[in-house]
């Protein structure tokens, strides 16, 4: 039984709604359901009664809610006390990610992190492929990784960290830029720019288009994320990109987010590490990541 499981349980128990709890925790609804199922399996008792009208706490659920609340309150007190005495924690943690989109919000996260942990340095390594991130964690050349759910994570600790939305973006001069919303079939004859086929964002792009019955025929391919964004900005090509990787361009008006009618495509992200390499230093960073400071992988709140 882990603290993150108890936080998920408490969110569901408080709201009596899996979807609302998922939004509050910035997790996907299936991830929340999976965590609750794992907790029920561990306890050996159902914690919720489920029917067409919603969910209710069982007797065991009420007991769990009372104790979980106390445990989480104590954990928060411990965390506050530890934050007041962090001078003995120093060193470097290497974080491996497979998107250069983290480069935009990371300085804001880093600045806030350093207010608490002055002597811990965070170093980010950017890889082109998710598999390369996993390999770095396995061989010890990185301490923590952020990867999507659709990679082999066997032998590693993987905690659902959040999710991000894949969005349609166009340049200011594209005809779509004046529209609040387009229909899925409007994408059929567009010119695209995207990553090369082995890239996870490209794989997700293909999955996205296949779900709406569209096959992109004209694709300019590159594994340079900056070039993808620049091509969208300065040509009539369009692309599907993670929203949190392009929020600066959108905020500045260089790229335009266009809604596709009735389509939302979100990708689950896991925080991963090698179990036998978790040190006190890593624990401090992991707990920070899993707290409310970075609010999951959805970094929309740092736009303010």
C-alpha positions in Angstrom: 0.0 0.0 0.0 1.5 3.3 -1.2 0.8 6.9 -0.4 -0.1 7.6 -4.0 -2.7 4.8 -3.9 -4.2 6.4 -0.8 -4.3 9.8 -2.4 -6.1 8.3 -5.4 -8.6 6.5 -3.1 -9.3 9.6 -1.1 -10.0 11.6 -4.2 -12.5 9.0 -5.4 -14.0 8.7 -1.9 -14.3 12.5 -1.5 -15.9 13.0 -4.9 -17.7 9.7 -5.2 -16.9 9.9 -8.9 -14.0 8.3 -10.8 -13.9 10.9 -13.6 -13.9 13.9 -11.3 -11.2 12.3 -9.2 -9.1 11.6 -12.4 -9.4 15.3 -13.4 -8.4 16.4 -9.9 -5.4 14.1 -9.9 -4.5 14.8 -13.6 -4.7 11.1 -14.3 -6.7 9.2 -16.9 -9.9 7.6 -15.7 -8.6 4.0 -16.5 -5.4 4.7 -14.4 -7.6 5.7 -11.4 -9.8 2.7 -11.8 -6.7 0.5 -12.0 -5.2 1.9 -8.8 -8.5 1.4 -6.9 -8.7 -2.2 -8.2 -5.2 -2.8 -7.0 -5.9 -1.4 -3.6 -9.1 -3.5 -3.3 -7.1 -6.6 -4.3 -4.6 -5.8 -1.6 -7.2 -5.1 1.1 -9.2 -8.1 0.0 -12.5 -6.2 0.2 -14.5 -4.0 -2.2 -14.2 -0.3 -1.2 -17.0 1.0 -3.4 -20.4 -0.1 -4.4 -20.9 0.5 -8.1 -24.3 0.8 -9.9 -25.8 2.7 -12.8 -26.4 5.8 -10.6 -22.8 6.1 -9.4 -20.7 4.8 -6.5 -20.9 4.6 -2.7 -18.4 3.7 -0.1 -18.7 0.2 1.4 -18.2 -0.3 5.2 -14.6 -1.2 4.4 -14.4 1.9 2.3 -15.6 4.1 5.1 -12.9 2.6 7.4 -10.3 3.0 4.7 -11.3 6.7 4.2 -10.9 7.5 7.9 -7.5 5.9 8.2 -6.2 7.1 4.8 -7.1 10.6 5.7 -5.1 10.4 8.9 -2.1 8.7 7.2 -2.1 11.4 4.4 -2.3 14.2 7.0 0.7 12.7 8.9 2.6 12.3 5.6 2.0 16.0 4.8 3.3 16.9 8.3 6.4 14.8 7.7 6.9 16.4 4.3 6.7 19.8 5.8 9.2 19.0 8.5 11.6 17.4 6.0 11.4 20.5 3.8 12.5 22.6 6.8 15.7 20.4 7.1 17.0 19.6 3.7 20.6 20.9 4.0 21.9 17.3 4.2 20.5 16.4 0.8 22.9 17.3 -2.0 23.9 15.8 -5.4 22.6 15.4 -9.0 19.6 13.6 -10.3 19.5 12.8 -14.0 16.1 12.8 -15.6 15.6 11.3 -19.0 12.7 12.4 -21.2 11.8 11.7 -24.9 10.6 15.1 -25.8 12.3 18.5 -26.1 8.9 20.0 -25.1 9.9 19.7 -21.5 12.5 22.4 -22.2 9.9 25.2 -22.0 8.3 24.5 -18.6 11.3 22.9 -17.0 13.0 26.2 -15.9 9.8 27.1 -14.0 9.7 23.7 -12.3 13.4 23.9 -11.6 13.2 27.4 -10.0 10.4 26.2 -7.6 12.2 23.0 -6.8 15.4 24.9 -5.9 13.5 26.9 -3.3 13.2 23.7 -1.3 16.2 21.7 -2.3 19.0 24.2 -2.8 21.8 21.6 -3.0 20.1 19.1 -5.4 20.8 19.6 -9.1 18.4 18.3 -11.7 19.9 17.5 -15.1 17.6 16.7 -18.0 18.6 14.4 -20.9 16.5 14.6 -24.0 16.2 11.5 -26.1 14.4 11.0 -29.5 12.8 7.7 -28.5 10.9 6.4 -25.5 12.9 3.2 -25.7 16.1 5.1 -25.2 14.7 6.6 -22.0 13.9 3.1 -20.7 17.3 1.8 -21.6 19.0 4.7 -19.8 17.0 3.8 -16.6 17.9 0.1 -16.9 21.6 0.7 -17.5 21.9 3.3 -14.7 22.9 6.3 -16.9 19.7 8.1 -15.8 17.9 8.1 -12.4 14.4 9.0 -13.4 12.4 8.9 -16.6 9.2 10.2 -18.1 7.6 7.9 -20.6 4.3 7.1 -22.1 2.3 4.0 -21.1 2.9 2.1 -24.4 6.5 1.0 -23.8 7.9 -2.1 -22.2 8.5 -1.2 -18.5 9.1 -4.7 -17.2 11.5 -4.7 -14.2 11.0 -1.0 -13.5 8.9 0.9 -11.0 6.3 2.9 -13.0 3.9 5.3 -11.3 1.1 7.0 -13.4 2.2 10.6 -13.3 -0.3 12.4 -15.5 -1.4 12.8 -19.1 -1.0 15.2 -21.9 -3.2 16.0 -24.9 -2.2 15.7 -28.5 -3.5 18.7 -30.3 -3.8 20.0 -33.8 -1.7 23.1 -34.5 -1.5 25.4 -37.5 0.3 28.6 -38.4 -1.3 32.0 -38.3 -1.7 32.1 -42.1 -3.3 28.6 -42.4 -7.1 28.7 -43.3 -7.8 26.7 -40.2 -6.4 29.5 -38.0 -9.6 31.5 -38.4 -11.8 28.6 -37.3 -12.7 27.6 -33.7 -13.3 24.0 -34.8 -12.9 21.7 -37.8 -14.5 18.4 -38.7 -12.4 15.3 -38.7 -12.9 14.9 -42.5 -11.4 18.4 -43.0 -8.0 16.9 -42.2 -8.0 14.4 -45.1 -6.2 16.5 -47.8 -3.9 18.5 -45.5 -0.2 18.7 -45.8 1.5 17.4 -42.6 4.8 17.8 -40.8 5.7 15.2 -38.1 8.4 13.1 -36.6 9.9 10.0 -38.2 7.8 6.8 -38.0 9.6 5.3 -35.0 9.0 8.3 -32.8 6.3 7.9 -30.2 4.5 11.1 -31.1 4.4 10.0 -34.7 3.0 6.6 -33.6 0.4 8.4 -31.6 -0.4 10.7 -34.5 -1.0 7.6 -36.7 -3.3 6.2 -34.0 -5.2 9.5 -33.6 -5.8 9.7 -37.4 -6.8 6.1 -37.7 -9.4 6.5 -35.0 -11.1 9.2 -37.1 -10.7 7.4 -40.4 -8.0 9.7 -41.9 -4.8 8.7 -43.5 -2.2 11.4 -43.9 -0.7 11.2 -47.4 1.7 14.1 -47.5 4.0 14.1 -44.6 7.3 16.0 -44.2 9.4 13.9 -41.7 12.0 15.1 -39.2 13.1 14.2 -35.7 13.9 17.8 -34.9 11.1 19.1 -32.7 12.1 22.7 -33.3 11.9 22.2 -37.1 8.5 20.6 -36.8 7.2 23.6 -34.9 8.9 26.1 -37.3 7.5 24.3 -40.4 4.0 24.6 -38.9 4.5 28.2 -38.1 5.9 29.3 -41.5 4.2 27.0 -44.0 0.7 25.7 -44.6 1.6 22.3 -43.1 -0.2 21.1 -39.9 0.8 18.8 -37.1 -0.4 17.0 -34.0 1.8 17.9 -31.1 1.7 17.6 -27.2 0.0 20.8 -25.9 2.5 21.2 -23.1 5.3 21.2 -25.6 4.0 24.1 -27.6 2.2 26.2 -25.1 4.7 29.1 -25.5 4.2 29.2 -29.2 0.4 29.2 -28.7 0.6 31.8 -26.0 2.6 34.1 -28.3 0.3 33.5 -31.2 3.0 31.9 -33.4 1.0 28.6 -33.5 -2.8 28.2 -33.3 -4.5 25.4 -31.5 -7.5 24.1 -33.6 -10.1 21.9 -32.0 -11.3 18.8 -33.9 -15.0 18.2 -33.4 -15.7 15.5 -30.8 -12.1 14.4 -30.7 -9.8 14.4 -27.6 -6.7 12.3 -27.6 -4.8 12.0 -24.3 -1.6 10.1 -23.6 -0.8 8.6 -20.2 2.7 9.3 -18.8 4.6 7.3 -16.2 7.4 8.4 -13.9 9.9 5.4 -13.9 13.0 4.4 -12.0 14.9 1.2 -11.2 13.7 -0.1 -7.8 17.1 -1.1 -6.5 18.6 2.3 -7.3 16.2 4.4 -5.2 18.3 6.5 -2.8 17.3 9.1 -0.2 18.2 11.8 -2.8 16.0 10.1 -5.4 13.2 9.8 -2.9 13.2 13.5 -2.3 12.9 14.2 -6.1 10.3 11.5 -6.6 8.1 12.7 -3.8 8.4 16.3 -5.2 7.4 15.1 -8.7 4.4 13.2 -7.3 3.3 16.1 -5.2 1.3 19.1 -6.3 4.2 21.3 -7.4 4.3 20.2 -11.0 0.7 19.1 -11.1 1.3 16.1 -13.2 2.3 16.4 -16.8 -0.4 18.9 -17.6 1.5 22.1 -17.2 -1.2 24.5 -18.3 -1.2 26.3 -14.9 2.3 27.6 -15.4 1.1 29.7 -18.3 -0.2 32.4 -15.9 
